Amino acid sequence: MYKHFLKRFLDFCSSLIALLCLSPLLLIVTLWLHFANKGAGAFFYQERPGKDEKIFKIVKFKSMTDERDADGNLLPDRERLTKAGNFVRKTSIDELPQLFNVLKGDMALIGPRPLLPEYLPYYTEREKLRHSVRPGITGWAQVNGRNDIHWDEKLEYDAYYAEHLNFWMDCRVLLKTVADVVRSKDIDVIPGENGMKLNVEREMNKHHLQ
């Protein structure tokens, strides 16, 4: 009952209440990033696969400018990250707009993190279990290492969560997430700096086995 009905009900109510309570903070951060990002906007949208691999657009606070070099290429992430962006990433405030995704039903508060669409062909059959539930703002893998664990381990945590999803597991994830945010634990301030993309890693492994 929890997995198929109560979880979605609690997600909807919780995200609605959170958005109402946090609206002053969201407004202040939006204005701050609007100016800090030098016209690049305050929000970042990207397509991600959700439940049953259905594609949706995830929304986050944008932490970087769109500055480019003389050839029109985007500057490295480290050079485009603003002080405001660094702050919202370290404090995980950049994730708060995803409450709108939860409200819409694209996401849950807790579940496997939605990854990139190009990763879809690289999952094992077991790892595909992560798409049998709604993706979450935080999840079992995030509170068990987040960016400091390898892909195989991270995706196994996701599969395990999908198999064992229940109210008490979600409570554990929520409590550990709060503790991790307070301690700024396992935060990847520069995206992608702590490891390579899944598709790149598995293509490399495939070539090594040949």
N, C-alpha and C positions, 0 to 999 in steps of 0.2 A: 504493500500500500504506500509506503514512504517513497520508494523509488519511482512509482508510476503516477502518483497523484500529490501526496503531501509535500514532497521536495519542491515541486514546481510552484505550489501554492505558497510555501514559505519563501521561496526565492522572489516571487512577485511582490509579496507584501514587504519583505525586508529591503529589496532594492528601491521600492517606492518610498518607504520611510527614510532610507538612507539618502536618497536624492533630495528629498524635501529638507532634511536636517543639514545636509552638506551644501545646499544651494549657494549660500553666501561664499563659502570657500571655493566652490567651483567657479563662481563668477569672478572672484579676485584672481584666481590662477589663470583663468581664460584671458583676462585683460593683461595680466603680467606677461604671459607668453606671447600674446598678440604683438606687443611692442618688442620683447626680447628676441623674438624670432625674425625680426627685420622684414615683416611683410609676408612671411611664409605661412602665417595662420597659427592658430592655437591647437588645432586638432589634426590627428594623423589617422587616416583610414586605410585599411588593407584587407584584401580578401583572405578568408581563412575557411577551412572545412570544419563544419560542426557535426551535429548528430547525423548519423547515416551519410556522412561525407557531403552534406548539403553546404554549399558555399554561401557565406554571409560576409558582411563587412564589419570588421572589428573597429572600434573607435578608442583612441587613447589620446592623452595630451601629447602634443608634439614637443620634443625636447631639443630639436635642432633647426638650424636655418637651412635655406635652400641655396646657400652660396656655392658658386662654381668657379673653376679655374678659367684660364684664358681660352681653353679649347671647348668650354661649355660642359665639362664633366664636374659632377658634384665633388666637392672637397672631401677628404677623409672624415669619417664620423667624429673623430676626436677634435678636429678643427671646427666642425659645425655645431658641436654641443655647446650650448650657452650656460651661463651660471645658473639661470633660472631652470633650464632643462636638467642640469646636473642635480639641482635640489629636488625637483619633482621625481626624478628617477631614484635617487637615494632614499627618499621617503615613501616611495611607491605610490605617490599621488597621481602619477601618470596613468595608473590603472583605473582610477575612479570613474572615468567616463564609460567604462565597460558596464557600469550599472545600468546604462540605457540598453545595452545588448541583453542583459539579464531581464529587464522589464519587458522587452520585445519577445523574449523566448528563444533567442539565438544561443544564449549562454545560461549557465547556472552560476551561483556564487562559488560553488566547489565542484571541481571536475578536472579532467585532463586539460592542460593548457592547449588552446587551438594553435596548431603549428602551420607551416606554409603549405599551400596546395601542391607544390612540386615534390613534397615528401610522400605523397599518397602512394606512388608505385613502389616505394622502398620499404613499406611495412611488411612484417611477417604476418601470417594469419592470426597469430595470437595478438600481436601488436595492434591489429585492426579492431580489436575489442574496444580500444579507446574511443572509437566513433559510434559505439552502441549506446553511449550516454552523452548528454550535453557537455560541451567543454566548459571549463570554469575560469574564474578570475584567479583562483588559487587552487592547488590540488595536492594529491598525495606525493607526487614527485617533487613538487616545489618545497614541501616541508621536510623532505628527506635528501636535501642536497642541492636542489635547484640547478644552478649553473656549474656546480662542482662535481657532477657525476657524469659518466659516459652515457651515450645515447641508448645502448642496450639496457642499461640499468634504469634509466629514466623511463623508457617505454614499457619496461616490465612493471614498474610502479603504476603506470597508467592502466595497464591491463589488469593488474591485481585490484586496483580501485574499482574498475568497471565490474569485476566479478563479485566484489564484496561490498558494494555500495550499500550503506545503511545509515541511519540517523546518527549512531554513535561514532562511526568513522568520520562523518562530516563534522561533528562536534570537535573531534581530535584535530582535524585539519584546521578548523577555524581558530582554535586556541593556539596551535603551533604557529599559524600564520601571524596572528597578533604579536606573539612573542618575537618572531623573526623580524617583523616590520619595526618594532620598537628598538631592536638591536641592530637594525640595518644589515641583517645577516644574509649572505649569498646574493647580494644585489649586483647585477651585471650593469654597471653604469654606461659603459660603451658597448652597444649591442654587438654580439658576435665575437667579442674579443676573447672570450674564454672557450674556444673550441670551434671546429669547422661545422658546416651545415651537414645535416643527415645525408642528403643525396650525394654530396661530395665524398663524405666518409665511406659510404657503402659502395660507391663506384670504385673508389680506391681499393677497398677490400676485395671487391670482385676481380679486379685486375691482378691483385696479388695472388689470388687463388688459381688463376688461369696458367 
